[in-house]
Amino acid sequence: AQLDVTGSMGGQKIIDLKEAVRDMIDVVTPDEPGPQRVRLGLAPYAAGVNAGRFATAVNGGRTGAANRCTYERRDSELQDTDVAPVGMAALKVRSDLSSAQACPTAEVVEMLGDRSGDKTKLLNAVNTFTASGSTAGHLGTAWAAYLVSPNWNNVWGLSTPIAPYNDGKTLKFMILMTDGEHNTIGGR
């Protein structure tokens, strides 16, 4: 799910967003699993996306808290792809951009829902949502695509990898929750 946690989502809107995401988690990851296996990932975004513990895997190996905030690809020709984030396909960080705004405190959450405790992890992540920054909606969209991309399996390190496209049995959906127009590129 691509989740807008920008400044315009302050007040009642962030409360409503959290409630809507919690409801979605309850619906798609029931306490008693059924025959269908469902997983859900979260991509909260503002001017950038906080890659959290996945930062070094997507930003070219740069460490430190300041390098968790990610933006567009290093090579703009690769911006609209889901290729693995290595080399020039890695994502930029704040130090790569002049005057870039900070990331949200909420971090990306990999696809969860098929293991014990996953629902609790997803619900706990929602509690970290706060509203600040401007709207780089294209980054939220990109991260939502990365969450369902088999090309990113090495990043996520999941025990059950992301299914390939067109495997004949897997459906992939991206859900957008936003109130605004996209107004930020390169952190500005």
CORLINBEL-V796315 format. One record per residue. N is the residue number from 1. RES is the residue in one small letter. SS is DSSP state (H for helix, E for strand, - for the rest). Layout:
n: [N & N]
res: [RES & RES]
ss: [SS & SS]
This chain:
n: [1 & 2 & 3 & 4 & 5 & 6 & 7 & 8 & 9 & 10 & 11 & 12 & 13 & 14 & 15 & 16 & 17 & 18 & 19 & 20 & 21 & 22 & 23 & 24 & 25 & 26 & 27 & 28 & 29 & 30 & 31 & 32 & 33 & 34 & 35 & 36 & 37 & 38 & 39 & 40 & 41 & 42 & 43 & 44 & 45 & 46 & 47 & 48 & 49 & 50 & 51 & 52 & 53 & 54 & 55 & 56 & 57 & 58 & 59 & 60 & 61 & 62 & 63 & 64 & 65 & 66 & 67 & 68 & 69 & 70 & 71 & 72 & 73 & 74 & 75 & 76 & 77 & 78 & 79 & 80 & 81 & 82 & 83 & 84 & 85 & 86 & 87 & 88 & 89 & 90 & 91 & 92 & 93 & 94 & 95 & 96 & 97 & 98 & 99 & 100 & 101 & 102 & 103 & 104 & 105 & 106 & 107 & 108 & 109 & 110 & 111 & 112 & 113 & 114 & 115 & 116 & 117 & 118 & 119 & 120 & 121 & 122 & 123 & 124 & 125 & 126 & 127 & 128 & 129 & 130 & 131 & 132 & 133 & 134 & 135 & 136 & 137 & 138 & 139 & 140 & 141 & 142 & 143 & 144 & 145 & 146 & 147 & 148 & 149 & 150 & 151 & 152 & 153 & 154 & 155 & 156 & 157 & 158 & 159 & 160 & 161 & 162 & 163 & 164 & 165 & 166 & 167 & 168 & 169 & 170 & 171 & 172 & 173 & 174 & 175 & 176 & 177 & 178 & 179 & 180 & 181 & 182 & 183 & 184 & 185 & 186 & 187 & 188]
res: [a & q & l & d & v & t & g & s & m & g & g & q & k & i & i & d & l & k & e & a & v & r & d & m & i & d & v & v & t & p & d & e & p & g & p & q & r & v & r & l & g & l & a & p & y & a & a & g & v & n & a & g & r & f & a & t & a & v & n & g & g & r & t & g & a & a & n & r & c & t & y & e & r & r & d & s & e & l & q & d & t & d & v & a & p & v & g & m & a & a & l & k & v & r & s & d & l & s & s & a & q & a & c & p & t & a & e & v & v & e & m & l & g & d & r & s & g & d & k & t & k & l & l & n & a & v & n & t & f & t & a & s & g & s & t & a & g & h & l & g & t & a & w & a & a & y & l & v & s & p & n & w & n & n & v & w & g & l & s & t & p & i & a & p & y & n & d & g & k & t & l & k & f & m & i & l & m & t & d & g & e & h & n & t & i & g & g & r]
ss: [- & E & E & E & - & - & H & H & H & - & - & H & H & H & H & H & H & H & H & H & H & H & H & H & H & H & H & H & - & - & - & - & - & - & - & - & - & - & - & E & E & E & E & E & E & - & - & - & E & E & - & H & H & H & H & H & H & H & - & - & - & - & - & - & H & H & H & H & E & E & E & E & E & - & - & H & H & H & - & - & - & - & - & - & - & - & H & H & H & - & E & E & E & H & H & H & - & - & - & - & - & - & - & - & - & - & E & - & E & E & E & E & - & - & - & - & - & H & H & H & H & H & H & H & H & H & - & - & - & - & - & - & - & - & - & - & H & H & H & H & H & H & H & H & H & H & H & - & - & H & H & H & H & H & H & H & - & - & - & - & - & - & - & - & - & - & - & - & - & - & - & - & - & - & - & E & E & - & - & - & - & - & - & - & - & - & - & -]
